[in-house]
Amino acid sequence: MLFRRTAPIPLTTALAALVALGILVATVLLTRRRLQEDLHSLLAVREARSVSSLFEGRLSALRSEGFDDPLLAAVEFAALPQMENLRGVTLYDAEGRFPSRLVGEDAVPPPMVTSGVPAVPGLPAAQFIPGNGIAGARLRVHFPLRDEVGAVGGILALELDASGLEQEYLRMDHALRRQGALTLVLSGFALAAALAVAFSGLAHANRLLAERTRLLEQTNRELSLANRTGAVGAVASHLVHGLRGPLAGLQAFVAGLADGGTDGAGVADARDTARRMKAMIDEVVRVLRDDSGLLGHEVPVAELLPILARGIPPACVARGVSLRIEGDSLRRLGNREANLLLLILENLVANAAQASPDGAEVRVLLAGTADGTLEFRVVDSGSGIPDRLRADLFQPTISSRPDGAGIGLAITRRLALAMGAEVALESTGPGGSVFLLRIPPARAAGNAG
């Protein structure tokens, strides 16, 4: 069995994983940034509402004493102990014009807040200004001044020292970064695990698809071979039927020549050829009869091996090519499988003998594996099979010999498939070729030897 190397991770898969992780990182960072901005804004508004509550409380106290004067309330508010971080107070009219500095180090009114002071503001608004090398962090707060009936009479703008708020921002940002990093790590592991499972499933599905595609292609090749060899089989059956009668007459004629005293070398060769042809035709007829299912018995493999000697063509015997069989088996095959096995081995031995040089030896090696498989190896000492023929070696009309018809190996493979076996070119090279016939235990009766 051939084992495929595990394919490396495709570039598209790696890119998809990187893109997914990049999206995760961007999402976590963007979410942390927005959460940070929202929390900064909430803390600033919290400070603004606290300051606004103090001022409203002071203004309500003055009104209870009969003084409805926001300006006086602003002055007294600035003097409260809780407002020690107050750096400036500015009063605007209801439209945000005519500022007047009430508390501060200079007499020039400060600029209005960056976002602008609304003409009729609602809730207290706040703006945090980070510190620099000259001034520390500041918090600008403005909120409306309303009279007893709720009408806006002016806008009060405050500038506070925000160093404490800045430290709170830093602590909160540090906590957010820690939580973001933890979230990123856990989410990254979870995403990586999910991607691993998903890609593993896809890889498994791809392997199954590739394997099924390979099996489908192999099946298509087998069907194509079956169609081609089926036609060859029909022609062979027709030839067997047509040749059997004339061959019997030819054999009787040659025998008559021998009986009449004409017994030269040509007559002997003709007699031997006629005998071999009749034996081959009788064997084909026997196989066709066995396929009908009317006969059934078992044949020991050991009894089949001596018959292989006739698989070497006479022309090869004349060149001094011999056959040696090594190995043995106690397996018993059904008569159909036994006849098919003989046809296969005789074809392989004949091909090996024709490929071998004069005086060479063709070997048939028989061995049984641990799982009960029966293996035959037919070894020749020829010059090897050319590279251009190896891929389609078992296709009809493919032959390595100039005078070959190219159907011998195709029929051999078809016969092997008919008995549930497989035949393949195991190795080839300048030192010769080895063809392997493997019969699985499921299709063989008895035990392997």
SVG drawing of the C-alpha trace seen along z (x, -y; Angstrom):
<svg xmlns="http://www.w3.org/2000/svg" viewBox="-42 -92 64 137">
<polyline fill="none" stroke="black" stroke-width="0.4" points="0.0,0.0 1.3,-3.5 1.2,-6.1 0.8,-9.8 2.6,-12.5 0.5,-14.8 0.0,-17.9 1.3,-21.2 -1.1,-23.9 -2.4,-25.7 -1.4,-29.4 -5.1,-30.3 -5.8,-28.5 -3.0,-30.4 -4.1,-33.7 -7.7,-33.0 -6.5,-32.2 -4.4,-35.4 -7.3,-37.5 -9.7,-36.0 -7.1,-36.7 -6.6,-40.3 -10.3,-41.0 -10.5,-39.6 -7.6,-41.9 -9.1,-44.9 -12.5,-44.2 -11.1,-43.9 -8.9,-47.1 -11.8,-49.1 -14.2,-47.9 -11.7,-48.8 -11.1,-52.2 -14.8,-53.0 -15.3,-51.7 -12.4,-53.8 -13.9,-56.9 -17.3,-56.3 -15.9,-55.7 -13.8,-58.9 -16.9,-60.8 -19.0,-59.3 -16.4,-60.1 -16.1,-63.7 -19.9,-64.1 -19.9,-62.6 -17.5,-65.3 -19.6,-68.0 -22.8,-66.8 -21.1,-66.8 -20.0,-70.4 -23.4,-71.4 -25.1,-69.9 -22.9,-71.9 -23.7,-75.1 -27.4,-74.4 -27.3,-73.7 -25.6,-77.0 -28.0,-78.9 -31.1,-77.3 -29.7,-78.3 -29.4,-81.9 -32.9,-81.9 -34.2,-80.6 -32.6,-83.6 -34.3,-86.0 -31.3,-86.4 -32.0,-85.3 -28.6,-86.3 -26.6,-83.7 -23.6,-86.0 -23.5,-86.0 -24.0,-82.2 -21.1,-81.8 -18.8,-83.9 -19.8,-82.0 -19.6,-78.7 -16.0,-79.4 -15.1,-79.9 -16.4,-76.5 -13.8,-74.1 -14.9,-71.4 -13.9,-73.6 -10.2,-73.8 -9.4,-72.5 -11.3,-75.3 -9.0,-77.3 -11.5,-79.7 -15.1,-80.7 -16.7,-82.5 -20.3,-83.8 -21.9,-84.1 -25.3,-85.4 -28.0,-83.0 -26.7,-83.2 -23.1,-82.5 -21.9,-86.1 -20.3,-88.7 -18.2,-86.6 -17.0,-88.1 -14.1,-86.5 -15.3,-86.2 -12.4,-84.0 -9.0,-83.6 -5.4,-84.7 -5.9,-87.0 -8.5,-89.5 -9.0,-88.2 -12.0,-85.9 -10.9,-82.4 -12.0,-81.2 -15.2,-79.3 -15.0,-75.5 -13.9,-73.8 -17.3,-72.4 -18.9,-75.9 -21.3,-77.0 -24.8,-76.3 -27.3,-79.1 -29.7,-77.1 -27.7,-74.1 -29.3,-71.2 -27.4,-68.9 -24.0,-69.9 -21.4,-69.4 -17.7,-68.6 -14.5,-68.6 -11.3,-67.0 -8.0,-68.7 -4.9,-66.5 -1.9,-68.0 1.3,-69.1 4.7,-70.3 3.3,-73.7 0.0,-73.1 -1.6,-70.1 -4.8,-68.3 -7.9,-70.4 -11.7,-69.8 -13.9,-72.5 -17.5,-72.4 -20.4,-74.5 -24.1,-74.3 -27.2,-76.7 -28.2,-79.2 -32.0,-79.0 -34.3,-81.2 -37.1,-80.1 -39.5,-79.5 -36.9,-77.5 -35.8,-80.1 -32.2,-80.2 -30.6,-83.4 -27.0,-82.6 -24.3,-80.0 -21.7,-79.3 -18.3,-77.9 -15.8,-76.4 -12.2,-75.3 -11.1,-72.6 -7.8,-70.9 -8.3,-67.4 -5.1,-65.7 -7.1,-63.3 -9.4,-62.6 -6.4,-62.0 -5.0,-59.4 -8.4,-57.7 -8.3,-57.7 -4.8,-56.0 -6.0,-53.3 -9.1,-52.6 -7.1,-52.5 -4.6,-50.1 -7.5,-47.8 -9.0,-48.1 -5.8,-47.1 -5.4,-44.1 -8.9,-43.0 -8.5,-43.6 -5.3,-41.5 -7.0,-38.7 -10.0,-38.9 -7.8,-38.8 -5.8,-35.8 -8.8,-33.8 -10.7,-34.8 -7.6,-34.1 -7.3,-30.6 -11.0,-29.9 -10.9,-31.2 -7.7,-29.2 -9.3,-26.1 -12.5,-26.7 -10.4,-27.3 -8.4,-24.2 -11.5,-22.1 -13.1,-23.7 -10.0,-23.4 -9.4,-19.8 -12.9,-19.0 -12.4,-20.6 -9.1,-18.8 -10.8,-15.5 -13.6,-16.2 -11.0,-17.1 -9.1,-13.9 -12.3,-11.9 -13.2,-13.8 -9.7,-13.2 -9.9,-9.5 -13.4,-9.1 -12.3,-11.0 -9.3,-8.7 -11.6,-5.6 -14.0,-7.1 -11.2,-7.6 -9.9,-4.1 -13.4,-2.8 -13.7,-4.7 -10.4,-3.2 -11.6,0.2 -14.9,-0.3 -13.0,-1.5 -10.7,1.5 -13.7,3.8 -15.3,2.3 -12.2,2.8 -11.3,6.2 -15.0,7.3 -14.8,6.7 -11.5,8.6 -13.2,11.4 -16.1,11.6 -13.6,11.8 -11.6,14.5 -14.7,16.5 -15.6,16.3 -12.1,17.4 -12.1,20.3 -15.4,21.5 -14.1,21.1 -10.7,22.6 -11.5,25.6 -12.9,27.7 -10.2,26.8 -7.5,27.3 -8.6,30.8 -8.4,31.6 -5.0,30.0 -3.8,32.1 -5.1,35.3 -3.4,34.3 -0.1,33.7 -0.4,37.0 -1.1,38.7 2.0,37.3 4.0,38.7 2.3,42.1 3.1,42.1 6.8,41.7 7.1,38.0 8.5,37.0 11.0,34.3 11.8,31.3 9.0,29.2 6.4,31.9 7.5,32.2 7.2,28.5 3.8,28.4 2.6,31.3 3.9,29.6 2.3,26.3 -1.0,27.9 -0.9,29.7 -0.2,26.4 -2.9,24.6 -5.4,27.3 -4.4,27.3 -4.8,23.5 -8.2,23.6 -9.3,26.5 -8.2,24.4 -10.2,21.4 -13.3,23.6 -12.8,25.0 -12.7,21.5 -15.8,20.5 -17.5,23.7 -16.4,22.9 -17.9,19.4 -21.3,21.0 -21.3,22.2 -22.2,25.8 -19.0,27.3 -17.4,26.7 -14.4,28.2 -11.2,27.2 -7.6,27.5 -4.5,27.2 -2.2,24.4 0.8,26.8 -0.8,28.9 -1.0,25.8 2.7,24.9 4.1,27.7 1.7,26.8 3.4,23.4 6.3,24.9 4.2,24.8 3.8,21.1 7.2,20.5 6.7,20.3 8.6,22.8 10.6,20.0 11.9,18.9 12.6,22.5 14.7,22.8 16.7,19.7 17.5,21.6 15.1,19.6 14.2,21.7 11.6,21.5 12.3,21.9 9.5,21.9 10.3,21.1 8.0,21.4 4.9,23.5 1.5,23.1 -1.2,25.3 -4.0,23.1 -6.8,24.6 -8.6,22.5 -11.9,23.1 -11.6,24.6 -12.7,21.3 -10.0,19.3 -7.5,22.0 -8.0,21.9 -7.9,18.1 -4.7,18.2 -3.1,20.5 -4.1,18.2 -2.7,15.1 0.6,16.8 1.1,18.3 0.6,14.8 3.1,13.3 5.6,16.1 5.3,15.9 5.9,12.1 8.9,12.6 10.4,15.3 10.1,13.1 11.7,10.2 14.6,12.2 17.8,12.7 19.0,16.1 19.9,18.6 18.2,16.6 16.0,17.9 12.5,16.7 11.6,17.1 8.2,17.4 8.3,16.7 5.4,17.8 4.9,16.5 2.0,16.2 1.7,13.1 0.7,13.1 -2.9,12.0 -3.4,15.0 -2.7,13.1 -1.2,15.2 1.5,13.4 3.2,14.5 6.1,12.6 7.2,13.2 10.8,12.1 12.6,11.7 16.1,10.5 15.3,8.3 16.2,4.6 13.2,3.2 10.0,1.4 10.4,-2.1 9.1,-5.0 6.7,-6.1 4.8,-2.8 4.6,-2.4 1.6,-4.6 -0.6,-2.8 1.0,0.6 -2.3,2.5 -4.2,0.6 -5.1,2.4 -2.8,1.8 0.1,0.9 3.2,3.1 6.9,2.9 7.7,5.2 7.6,4.0 5.6,7.1 3.3,7.1 -0.5,6.7 -0.7,4.9 -3.6,6.9 -1.8,9.5 -1.4,7.5 -4.8,5.9 -6.4,9.3 -4.2,10.5 -5.4,7.6 -9.0,8.3 -8.6,11.9 -7.1,10.9 -10.1,8.6 -12.4,11.4 -11.0,13.5 -10.8,10.6 -7.0,10.3 -4.7,7.6 -1.7,7.5 0.8,4.7 4.3,3.9 6.3,4.0 9.6,2.9 11.5,2.5 14.9,1.4 18.0,2.4 18.3,5.6 14.8,6.8 11.1,6.4 9.0,7.9 5.2,8.4 3.2,9.0 0.0,11.0 -1.8,10.7 -4.8,12.8 -6.5,11.6 -7.5,14.1 -11.2,13.2 -11.4,14.6 -9.3,17.8 -10.5,21.0 -8.4,22.8 -5.4,21.5 -2.2,19.9 0.9,21.9"/>
</svg>
